[in-house]
Amino acid sequence: MDWTVIGSQLALGTLLGLLIGYAIKKIVKVVMIILGLLAIVFLAAQHYELITINWETIETAYNQYMQSVSGFRGLMEDVIAFFKPNIAAAGSFTAGFVVGLKWG
């Protein structure tokens, strides 16, 4: 067991996790503000009868996506399969990611 390789994997995983967690939190904040404003605009337009939103179609599309193989469960299975071979780097990345989200 080469401790220098494990140490460098831990350090790199933590650093990348910090950076990515911080960036994702900032990006998600901006995206959520934009989506919230768009939702308000669409709902106001529907209220004033400028547009008609077909909620049944939206619900059907959402349910089909979430129940398909490529839905959330498939995404999580891909993430687990990716991190399994390098558990040390994955663990340090996850810890760094959580701290990055907290700091962001």
C-alpha positions in Angstrom: 0.0 0.0 0.0 1.5 3.3 -1.1 0.5 6.0 1.3 1.7 8.8 -0.9 -0.7 7.8 -3.6 -3.6 7.5 -1.1 -2.7 10.9 0.4 -2.6 12.6 -2.9 -5.9 11.0 -3.9 -7.4 12.2 -0.6 -6.0 15.7 -1.0 -7.1 16.0 -4.6 -10.5 14.6 -3.9 -11.1 17.0 -1.1 -9.9 20.0 -3.1 -12.0 19.2 -6.1 -15.0 18.5 -3.9 -14.6 21.9 -2.2 -14.4 23.7 -5.5 -17.2 21.9 -7.2 -19.5 22.1 -4.2 -18.9 25.9 -3.9 -19.5 26.4 -7.6 -22.6 24.3 -7.7 -24.2 26.1 -4.8 -23.6 29.5 -6.5 -24.9 28.2 -9.9 -28.0 26.6 -8.3 -28.9 29.8 -6.5 -28.9 31.7 -9.8 -30.8 29.0 -11.7 -33.4 28.8 -8.9 -34.0 32.6 -9.0 -34.4 32.5 -12.8 -36.8 29.5 -12.6 -38.8 31.1 -9.8 -39.2 34.3 -11.8 -40.2 32.4 -14.9 -42.8 30.5 -12.9 -44.2 33.7 -11.5 -44.4 35.2 -15.1 -46.1 32.0 -16.5 -48.6 31.8 -13.6 -49.4 35.5 -13.9 -49.9 35.1 -17.7 -52.2 32.2 -17.0 -54.1 34.2 -14.4 -54.7 37.0 -16.9 -55.7 34.4 -19.5 -52.8 35.3 -21.9 -51.7 31.7 -22.0 -53.1 28.3 -21.1 -51.0 25.8 -19.2 -51.9 22.1 -19.7 -51.0 20.7 -16.3 -52.0 17.2 -17.2 -49.4 17.0 -20.0 -46.7 18.4 -17.6 -47.7 15.8 -14.9 -47.6 12.9 -17.4 -44.2 13.9 -18.8 -42.8 14.2 -15.2 -44.2 10.8 -14.2 -42.8 9.1 -17.3 -39.4 10.6 -16.7 -39.3 9.7 -13.0 -40.5 6.1 -13.6 -38.1 5.4 -16.5 -34.8 3.6 -16.2 -33.0 6.8 -16.9 -34.7 8.6 -14.1 -33.3 9.5 -10.7 -32.7 5.9 -9.7 -30.6 5.3 -12.9 -28.6 8.5 -12.2 -27.8 7.3 -8.7 -26.8 3.9 -9.9 -24.4 5.5 -12.4 -22.9 7.7 -9.7 -22.3 4.7 -7.3 -20.8 2.6 -10.1 -18.4 5.5 -10.9 -17.2 6.0 -7.3 -16.9 2.3 -6.2 -13.4 1.6 -7.6 -11.8 4.7 -5.9 -13.5 4.7 -2.5 -10.8 6.9 -0.8 -11.0 9.6 -3.4 -14.8 9.4 -3.5 -15.0 9.7 0.3 -12.7 12.7 0.4 -14.5 14.3 -2.6 -17.9 13.8 -0.9 -16.6 15.4 2.3 -15.1 18.3 0.4 -18.3 18.7 -1.7 -20.4 18.9 1.5 -18.1 21.5 3.0 -18.1 23.4 -0.3 -21.9 23.5 -0.3 -21.9 24.7 3.2 -19.4 27.5 2.5 -21.1 28.5 -0.8 
